[in-house]
Amino acid sequence: MAKAKIIKSGTKSASKEKPRKIQWHPAFGAALEMEFAKDKDCLSFEREHNLNRKPLLIDCLIIKKEKNAIIENEIGKFFKQHNIIEYKSEKDVLSIDVVSKVQGYAHLYKAYGESLNEIKFDDISATLIRESKPQALFKYFAENGYKVSNPYNGIYYIENGLKIPTQIIIGRELKRENHIWLNLLSDNVTKQEMARAIEYSRNTKSQKERNLIDAILDVSVEVNSKVVEELKKGDESMCQALMEIMKPEIDAAIDAAVDAAVLQERNETKRKIQETAEHAIRTVVKSLRRFNASDLDIKKALMEDYGLSEQEALSYLE
């Protein structure tokens, strides 16, 4: 049966809430900035640096403000002036194709300099970071004559075979005490490490640092839920701190639930109004027929007074 145009019906009800996709890259960018906090005066950070007018983004670009600046962090010792960083979560593949893609990013980055050869190949490095070691990739290196050195725990330099100097960082192998912020992106954070990060966030006077840490913890508390539950049970103040950190996520979930409820109520109201309108129109048709109005006149009246199409008006005459 056709519906009156007074209120459009048929709006889909709110769909079931899908599992929240973990936003790894904002947390990774924050972790990098905290990772290099001691070197922050020497570096500038660009999140998702656009290589072209079309979407082609580097996860993070770190530029030395002074070309010869000495970086204290172990990962930064490999850095040139322009440093392209690619982060892979535990579920992402890190293969020779990914290494080649990052090499391509570096070439494009050089090519889009503002003047001819403004950025030299010797001034660019590439860093790929993943929590666990990609065994297939390292097997490929061994079988194809690549020389790989391991100057620090979890840090591997690819010594040959690549145009752009490249290092691969394995989060699980890093010295935890030297890389606490990157470690928080893993799924094996200890209760003490989580508590320390939360306390640091609460006590820092820097709003920027607090925002960075909260971005890291937003991911970390989700992938280390058991540790978070233990902290909640054991320390009331820690539970309060966690609630503060997770407040934006909680507020978003509440807003989504409220929106869904309002939409459902609105759809129900529309349906009731629609049914009332249809009943009223049928009553009008019956009344006009009692006064011997022709179907042609009734159809014309419905179209003019109620904004119905000819087909919709005819449906009320059946």
Buried (B, 14 or more C-beta within 10 A) or exposed (E): EBBBEBBEBEEEEBEEEEEEEEEBBBBBBBBBBBBBEEBBEBBEBEBEBEBEEEEEBBBBBBBBEEEEBEBEBBBBEBBBBBBBBBBBBBEBEBBBEBBEEBBEBBBBBBEEEEEEEEBEEEBBBBBBBBBEBBEEBBEBBEEEEBEBEEEBEBBBBBEEEBEBBBBBBBBBBBEBEBBBBBBBBBBEBEBEBBBBBBEBBBEEEEEEBBEBBBBBBBBBBBBBEEBBEBBBEEBEEBBEBBEBBBEEEEEEEEEEEEEBEEBEEEBEEBBEBBBEBBEEBEEBBEEBEEEEBEBEEBBBBBBEEBEBEEEBBBBBEE
